[in-house]
Amino acid sequence: MYINIKVYLHAKETNFLQSGSFPILNSDFKKDPDWTAATAAYEWIQQIKIKFAASEDFRIDQVIYNKDIDITELVKKVKSKKG
């Protein structure tokens, strides 16, 4: 199964939007859809940070999946759990 994710980020004094479709395990999504989406978004944001050589001012402004489900705070919790 795939979910659509939009991330609104800030880096190098610029706000930007990235969006994409990501494969996730259907069983994980059925158990906890928001957490599954947040984990996928967090992993993708880490790739974006590396790709764009994120600056000191890098921040996550908003994360939305499947058009209108805001998981911004959950993504920040993934970050704190992963260290």
Backbone bond lengths (Angstrom), bond angles and torsions (degrees), N, CA, C in turn:
res aa  C-N    CA-C-N  psi(-1)  N-CA   C-N-CA  omega(-1)  CA-C   N-CA-C  phi
1 M - - - 1.443 - - 1.517 109.17 -
2 Y 1.319 115.94 153.02 1.461 121.30 -179.98 1.530 110.18 -121.99
3 I 1.319 115.42 147.20 1.461 120.63 171.85 1.519 108.19 -124.07
4 N 1.315 116.10 151.55 1.456 121.94 176.78 1.521 108.51 -98.47
5 I 1.322 115.47 132.22 1.461 120.91 -178.17 1.525 109.04 -126.58
6 K 1.329 115.40 137.65 1.464 122.29 171.62 1.518 107.67 -120.77
7 V 1.315 116.19 131.21 1.459 119.93 176.28 1.523 108.84 -121.80
8 Y 1.309 114.52 130.12 1.460 121.66 175.63 1.523 105.94 -103.96
9 L 1.332 115.28 116.19 1.456 120.74 -173.65 1.517 110.94 -123.13
10 H 1.318 115.07 165.39 1.462 122.35 176.25 1.524 107.18 -132.64
11 A 1.323 115.78 129.52 1.461 120.69 175.82 1.526 108.44 -158.34
12 K 1.311 114.88 144.26 1.468 120.80 178.01 1.522 111.80 51.86
13 E 1.335 114.95 45.25 1.466 123.50 177.29 1.532 113.19 61.26
14 T 1.326 117.15 26.08 1.462 121.60 -179.32 1.525 110.01 -134.62
15 N 1.325 116.39 137.73 1.460 121.67 172.92 1.518 108.09 -92.84
16 F 1.323 116.69 138.80 1.455 118.84 176.94 1.515 111.51 -148.22
17 L 1.332 114.19 161.92 1.458 122.93 -178.02 1.516 108.07 -119.36
18 Q 1.326 115.65 135.57 1.456 122.16 171.37 1.523 105.93 -126.03
19 S 1.317 116.37 140.95 1.459 118.70 176.46 1.522 109.17 -141.56
20 G 1.329 114.60 153.57 1.451 119.61 -179.82 1.515 111.27 -171.13
21 S 1.317 114.03 174.32 1.460 122.02 179.31 1.519 108.13 -113.68
22 F 1.340 116.94 133.97 1.455 121.30 -172.40 1.513 112.72 -129.92
23 P 1.335 115.99 137.76 1.466 119.64 177.35 1.522 110.38 -76.85
24 I 1.307 115.98 137.50 1.469 121.10 175.66 1.525 108.16 -138.67
25 L 1.309 115.47 160.53 1.462 119.39 177.59 1.523 109.73 -75.22
26 N 1.305 115.77 128.20 1.450 121.57 -179.77 1.528 111.10 -58.74
27 S 1.347 116.48 -39.80 1.469 120.21 -178.63 1.533 111.28 -64.56
28 D 1.347 117.12 -40.83 1.464 120.23 177.33 1.519 110.63 -64.06
29 F 1.331 116.05 -42.08 1.452 120.56 -178.14 1.522 111.30 -64.38
30 K 1.316 116.71 -37.89 1.470 119.90 179.01 1.525 110.99 -66.57
31 K 1.337 117.01 -36.64 1.476 120.72 179.87 1.521 111.85 -68.90
32 D 1.349 116.38 -47.26 1.459 120.74 -176.26 1.533 109.11 -153.92
33 P 1.334 116.80 84.59 1.462 119.86 -173.97 1.533 114.26 -59.21
34 D 1.324 117.42 -43.54 1.461 119.28 -176.96 1.528 111.73 -66.56
35 W 1.330 117.03 -43.64 1.469 119.85 -179.62 1.529 110.78 -66.45
36 T 1.318 117.36 -39.24 1.467 121.30 178.00 1.524 109.99 -61.74
37 A 1.315 116.71 -44.19 1.467 121.08 178.17 1.527 110.47 -65.46
38 A 1.321 117.04 -40.93 1.466 121.19 -179.45 1.524 111.18 -63.66
39 T 1.316 117.11 -40.28 1.460 121.11 178.74 1.529 110.45 -64.68
40 A 1.320 116.88 -44.84 1.470 120.94 177.86 1.529 110.47 -61.53
41 A 1.320 116.30 -42.78 1.468 120.43 179.46 1.525 111.23 -64.54
42 Y 1.318 116.70 -42.69 1.464 120.43 179.78 1.533 110.95 -60.11
43 E 1.325 116.52 -46.71 1.470 120.13 179.90 1.529 110.47 -60.88
44 W 1.311 116.47 -40.98 1.463 120.54 179.48 1.533 110.92 -66.47
45 I 1.307 117.25 -41.67 1.468 120.91 178.80 1.526 110.11 -61.35
46 Q 1.328 117.43 -36.91 1.469 119.85 177.30 1.531 110.28 -62.64
47 Q 1.319 117.06 -39.27 1.467 120.64 176.89 1.527 111.16 -65.30
48 I 1.323 116.31 -40.63 1.463 120.81 178.40 1.526 109.80 -62.16
49 K 1.332 116.74 -43.99 1.464 120.44 179.82 1.527 111.06 -57.81
50 I 1.317 116.34 -44.29 1.470 120.55 -179.75 1.531 110.20 -67.17
51 K 1.304 116.23 -45.73 1.463 121.73 -176.70 1.528 112.26 -61.29
52 F 1.308 116.32 -40.91 1.456 120.83 -176.25 1.528 112.81 -98.92
53 A 1.324 116.99 11.12 1.466 121.37 -179.75 1.528 109.82 46.13
54 A 1.309 114.59 63.16 1.463 121.21 -173.92 1.518 112.26 -51.96
55 S 1.294 113.94 142.23 1.456 121.69 -178.18 1.528 111.11 -89.21
56 E 1.313 114.40 177.42 1.479 121.05 179.28 1.527 112.00 -59.09
57 D 1.331 116.40 -29.81 1.464 119.43 -176.47 1.535 112.73 -90.17
58 F 1.335 117.89 14.64 1.470 121.18 -179.89 1.521 109.61 -62.16
59 R 1.329 115.11 132.18 1.462 119.25 175.61 1.523 110.05 -151.89
60 I 1.312 114.45 157.23 1.459 122.43 176.23 1.520 106.87 -96.93
61 D 1.318 117.20 116.09 1.462 120.13 179.71 1.523 111.94 -88.24
62 Q 1.333 116.61 -42.83 1.462 119.37 -179.87 1.527 109.81 -160.10
63 V 1.332 115.43 144.99 1.466 121.87 176.28 1.529 107.30 -132.11
64 I 1.328 115.07 127.05 1.463 121.17 -178.02 1.520 108.03 -130.64
65 Y 1.335 116.43 141.03 1.464 118.13 172.68 1.521 109.97 -127.93
66 N 1.329 113.85 157.01 1.476 122.49 -178.13 1.523 112.27 45.35
67 K 1.309 115.04 52.20 1.470 127.44 172.66 1.521 116.06 78.30
68 D 1.351 119.31 -43.19 1.464 116.98 -171.14 1.525 115.40 -146.51
69 I 1.321 118.57 12.45 1.463 119.65 -178.60 1.527 108.86 -97.45
70 D 1.320 115.69 110.28 1.462 121.88 -176.38 1.531 110.12 -82.51
71 I 1.335 115.48 119.67 1.472 120.90 -179.30 1.533 110.99 -122.35
72 T 1.314 116.43 24.37 1.462 121.26 -176.64 1.522 111.82 -54.33
73 E 1.312 117.48 -49.69 1.470 120.00 -177.03 1.528 111.52 -67.00
74 L 1.319 117.68 -35.24 1.468 120.38 177.63 1.531 110.96 -64.98
75 V 1.328 116.61 -40.72 1.472 119.91 178.34 1.522 109.85 -60.69
76 K 1.309 116.64 -39.32 1.483 120.37 178.37 1.536 110.11 -66.67
77 K 1.331 117.36 -31.78 1.474 120.15 176.57 1.524 111.36 -71.04
78 V 1.334 117.03 -35.52 1.469 120.28 175.23 1.518 108.14 -58.56
79 K 1.323 115.24 -44.66 1.464 120.60 -179.74 1.520 110.68 -58.22
80 S 1.306 117.99 -44.99 1.463 120.25 -177.79 1.525 111.65 -69.85
81 K 1.329 117.68 -30.56 1.460 120.46 179.03 1.529 112.02 -75.91
82 K 1.332 116.38 -30.05 1.463 119.86 -177.99 1.527 111.62 -88.41
83 G 1.306 116.36 -8.12 1.451 119.39 176.27 1.462 111.07 92.54
